[in-house]
Amino acid sequence: MVEIVDTTLRDAHQSLIATRLRTEDMIPILDLIDGAGFYSIEMWGGATFDVMLRFLKEDPWERLRLVRERVRKTKLQMLLRGQNLVGYRHYPDDVVEKFVELSYKNGIDVFRVFDALNDVRNMAVSIKKARKLGAVVQGTITYTVSPVHTLDYYLKLAEEIASLEVDHITIKDMAGLLDPYTTYNLVKEIKARLKIPVDVHSHFTGGLAIANYVKAVEAGVDFVDTSISPLAYGTGQPGIQSLYYALPGELKPRVNMDVIRKISSYLERVLFTKYRDLLDIRVFMPDPNVLDHQIPGGMITNFMQQLKQVGAEDKLQEVLEEVRRVREDLGWPPLVTPTSQIVGAQALLNVVNGRYSVVTKEVREYVKGMYGRPPAPIKREVIDLVLKGEKPIDARPADLLKPALEECRKGLLEHGFNPSEEDVVTYCIFPDIALEFFEKTRGRPKSKVEKAVEELYSEVLGS
């Protein structure tokens, strides 16, 4: 019997409505979701942290606490980008450890930890900290397709991740590139070699995710990730309703379909009223072309907007082809945050301005080794062109970073705030966005001059 990780409150709305589902619209169904029979509820991490601060003006920590108060039976789960946490660059070890500690303290039971380059060095600190705290840890394989991403590559990677004593191995297929028989072979081989529970996470982008899950179940998978339709399919996860009926009786997950129908009905009402303007039919439809070009739907949408801004809408196909060339140049990185943005931006610049005539700061950092070790060597000519004689690093990138927690704390104090531990970590990860959020939601803090004037008046009045 397979168990279900429900992604409705995180990856589903991140993939389908730009991460805009508000906490107030989650609260009415939390009791139902808690009683549906899921193994865990993925409701935090990924892009939720950034979007809540930047666009929804909600405190991510408060969402976690509110959900934890109402969900008592089911594990709460988050997606953690290894040394990147919930941001887009590497953070020092002290910030990583404090973030994991506070996430666990505020309610996270299961940490799914991945690295965009599958560089296990970038996963080790967060995994070890979560294990020390007593959390369940899913060490994650970021799945992609390239000449170097073979079955042997993934099995060696799984062994390396398992050496960190994780509780589960997750196969994370963020672009919907898995096919049923690759899924079957991966699950079968990992379980046979490592004797460890396996989770398969696939998106419906290429239209194959239900078939992938059926074959994964046949191979003995322990968990699969689904969401609740209508917040499902397209670039999101497949709906639990379809998977439930796709499996034979003895293999069906033990979920309460009556409860799931109630949740589905609620989601339909709220999506077609409050979130109607965010519903894009292209996002909800599978795109088999992704199995060829391998570019997630969100990237293509961004390309179209950026090309329109520079009057080059007719160059979309060239950009899509250039993405593959840039991936090869850079050692075949998987297209997942932040490497998808790094590759995509450079591909667009190459088409518009000429190959590597303009190089982004992020590509320089990547080629230097500041994001970690790529799956294959970066082409020598690209290293020479981008770094202009500077040598790449071979160390774990975070080893070059100074501790930052105390500096962040001082920074908030200097801005007039009396920060909680959670505030300090938020500020470390997103300093500008966090500062704007704190000023808008907690009032503008008094400046040093204003405080000095107040103190002077109080002295005068008191004398």
CORNOR-V338918 format. One record per residue. N is the residue number from 1. SS is DSSP state (2 for helix, 1 for strand, 0 for the rest). OMEGA is omega as a letter, one per 20 degrees, with the letter a starting at -180 (none if undefined). Layout:
BEGIN
[[N	SS	OMEGA] [N	SS	OMEGA]]
END
This chain:
BEGIN
[[1	0	a] [2	0	r] [3	1	a] [4	1	r] [5	1	a] [6	1	a] [7	0	a] [8	2	a] [9	2	r] [10	2	a] [11	2	a] [12	2	a] [13	2	r] [14	2	a] [15	2	a] [16	2	r] [17	0	r] [18	0	r] [19	0	a] [20	0	r] [21	0	a] [22	0	r] [23	2	a] [24	2	r] [25	2	r] [26	2	a] [27	2	a] [28	0	a] [29	0	a] [30	2	r] [31	2	a] [32	2	a] [33	2	r] [34	2	a] [35	0	a] [36	0	r] [37	0	r] [38	0	r] [39	0	r] [40	1	r] [41	1	r] [42	1	a] [43	1	a] [44	1	r] [45	1	a] [46	0	a] [47	0	a] [48	2	a] [49	2	a] [50	2	a] [51	2	r] [52	2	r] [53	2	a] [54	2	a] [55	2	a] [56	2	a] [57	0	r] [58	0	r] [59	0	a] [60	2	r] [61	2	r] [62	2	r] [63	2	a] [64	2	a] [65	2	a] [66	2	r] [67	2	a] [68	2	r] [69	2	a] [70	2	r] [71	0	a] [72	0	a] [73	0	a] [74	0	r] [75	1	r] [76	1	a] [77	1	r] [78	1	r] [79	1	a] [80	1	a] [81	0	r] [82	2	a] [83	2	r] [84	2	a] [85	0	r] [86	0	a] [87	0	a] [88	0	r] [89	0	r] [90	0	r] [91	0	a] [92	0	a] [93	2	a] [94	2	r] [95	2	r] [96	2	a] [97	2	r] [98	2	r] [99	2	r] [100	2	r] [101	2	a] [102	2	r] [103	2	r] [104	2	a] [105	2	a] [106	2	r] [107	0	a] [108	0	r] [109	0	a] [110	1	r] [111	1	r] [112	1	a] [113	1	r] [114	0	r] [115	0	a] [116	0	a] [117	0	a] [118	0	r] [119	0	a] [120	2	r] [121	2	a] [122	2	a] [123	0	a] [124	2	a] [125	2	a] [126	2	r] [127	2	a] [128	2	r] [129	2	a] [130	2	r] [131	2	a] [132	2	r] [133	2	a] [134	0	r] [135	0	r] [136	1	a] [137	1	r] [138	1	r] [139	1	a] [140	1	r] [141	1	r] [142	1	a] [143	0	r] [144	0	a] [145	0	r] [146	0	r] [147	0	a] [148	0	a] [149	0	a] [150	0	r] [151	2	r] [152	2	r] [153	2	a] [154	2	r] [155	2	r] [156	2	r] [157	2	r] [158	2	r] [159	2	a] [160	2	r] [161	2	a] [162	2	r] [163	0	r] [164	0	r] [165	0	r] [166	0	r] [167	0	a] [168	1	r] [169	1	r] [170	1	r] [171	1	a] [172	1	a] [173	1	a] [174	0	a] [175	0	r] [176	0	a] [177	0	r] [178	0	r] [179	0	a] [180	2	a] [181	2	r] [182	2	r] [183	2	a] [184	2	a] [185	2	r] [186	2	a] [187	2	a] [188	2	a] [189	2	r] [190	2	a] [191	2	a] [192	2	a] [193	2	a] [194	2	r] [195	0	a] [196	0	r] [197	1	a] [198	1	r] [199	1	r] [200	1	r] [201	1	a] [202	1	r] [203	0	a] [204	0	a] [205	0	a] [206	0	r] [207	0	a] [208	0	a] [209	2	r] [210	2	r] [211	2	r] [212	2	a] [213	2	r] [214	2	r] [215	2	r] [216	2	r] [217	2	r] [218	2	a] [219	0	r] [220	0	r] [221	0	a] [222	0	a] [223	1	r] [224	1	a] [225	1	r] [226	1	r] [227	1	a] [228	0	r] [229	0	j] [230	0	r] [231	0	a] [232	0	r] [233	0	a] [234	0	a] [235	0	r] [236	0	r] [237	0	r] [238	0	a] [239	1	r] [240	2	a] [241	2	a] [242	2	a] [243	2	a] [244	2	a] [245	2	r] [246	2	a] [247	0	r] [248	0	a] [249	2	a] [250	2	a] [251	2	a] [252	0	r] [253	0	r] [254	0	r] [255	0	a] [256	0	a] [257	2	r] [258	2	r] [259	2	a] [260	2	r] [261	2	r] [262	2	r] [263	2	r] [264	2	r] [265	2	r] [266	2	a] [267	2	r] [268	2	r] [269	2	a] [270	2	r] [271	2	a] [272	0	r] [273	0	a] [274	0	a] [275	0	a] [276	2	a] [277	2	a] [278	2	a] [279	0	r] [280	0	a] [281	2	a] [282	2	a] [283	2	a] [284	2	r] [285	0	r] [286	0	r] [287	0	a] [288	0	r] [289	0	r] [290	2	r] [291	2	r] [292	2	a] [293	2	r] [294	0	a] [295	0	r] [296	0	a] [297	2	a] [298	2	r] [299	2	a] [300	2	r] [301	2	r] [302	2	r] [303	2	a] [304	2	r] [305	2	a] [306	2	r] [307	2	r] [308	2	a] [309	2	a] [310	0	r] [311	0	a] [312	0	a] [313	2	a] [314	2	a] [315	2	a] [316	2	a] [317	2	r] [318	2	r] [319	2	r] [320	2	r] [321	2	a] [322	2	r] [323	2	a] [324	2	a] [325	2	r] [326	2	r] [327	2	r] [328	2	r] [329	2	a] [330	0	r] [331	0	r] [332	0	r] [333	0	r] [334	0	r] [335	0	r] [336	0	a] [337	0	j] [338	0	a] [339	2	r] [340	2	r] [341	2	a] [342	2	a] [343	2	a] [344	2	a] [345	2	a] [346	2	r] [347	2	r] [348	2	r] [349	2	r] [350	2	a] [351	2	a] [352	2	a] [353	2	a] [354	0	a] [355	0	r] [356	0	r] [357	0	r] [358	0	a] [359	0	a] [360	0	r] [361	2	a] [362	2	r] [363	2	r] [364	2	r] [365	2	r] [366	2	a] [367	2	r] [368	2	r] [369	0	a] [370	0	r] [371	0	a] [372	0	a] [373	0	a] [374	0	a] [375	0	r] [376	0	r] [377	0	r] [378	0	a] [379	0	a] [380	2	a] [381	2	r] [382	2	r] [383	2	a] [384	2	a] [385	2	a] [386	2	a] [387	2	r] [388	0	r] [389	0	r] [390	0	a] [391	0	r] [392	0	r] [393	0	r] [394	0	a] [395	0	r] [396	0	a] [397	2	a] [398	2	r] [399	2	a] [400	2	a] [401	0	r] [402	0	r] [403	0	a] [404	0	a] [405	2	a] [406	2	r] [407	2	r] [408	2	r] [409	2	r] [410	2	r] [411	2	r] [412	2	r] [413	2	r] [414	2	r] [415	0	r] [416	0	r] [417	0	r] [418	0	a] [419	0	r] [420	0	r] [421	2	r] [422	2	r] [423	2	a] [424	2	a] [425	2	r] [426	2	a] [427	2	r] [428	2	a] [429	2	a] [430	0	a] [431	2	a] [432	2	a] [433	2	a] [434	2	a] [435	2	r] [436	2	r] [437	2	a] [438	2	a] [439	2	a] [440	2	a] [441	2	a] [442	2	a] [443	0	r] [444	0	r] [445	0	r] [446	0	r] [447	0	r] [448	2	r] [449	2	r] [450	2	r] [451	2	a] [452	2	r] [453	2	r] [454	2	a] [455	2	r] [456	2	r] [457	2	a] [458	2	r] [459	2	a] [460	2	a] [461	2	a] [462	2	a] [463	0	none]]
END
